[in-house]
Amino acid sequence: MTLSISGTLSAQPADTPAPPSAVTQQAPQTQPSDTVALSQSAQVSQLHQQGQNPSEIAENLGIPVSTVDSDLGIVAATVASKPAAAPTATAPGNS
């Protein structure tokens, strides 16, 4: 058995543009981020360096002022209670 094909066969007319090749859609590649999440202590330090006082920092971050003080190494002054000195009596005319 012999098969013979004669003539020219065109798969696509010349005036029709070729369809775009099948392109597989890839998920967009995310670039690594250059940002870093700062710890609460680092945020406190950064805000303090920017000139905020501890009460402003505490309000901005929603944390107690004592936590801000601790993160900044601020030690609250302790008031030592001394017993009051007993009044001394002076004899009249000895001043």
Secondary structure as UniProt FT lines:
FT   TURN            14..15
FT   HELIX           40..49
FT   TURN            50..51
FT   HELIX           54..61
FT   HELIX           65..72
FT   TURN            92..93
//
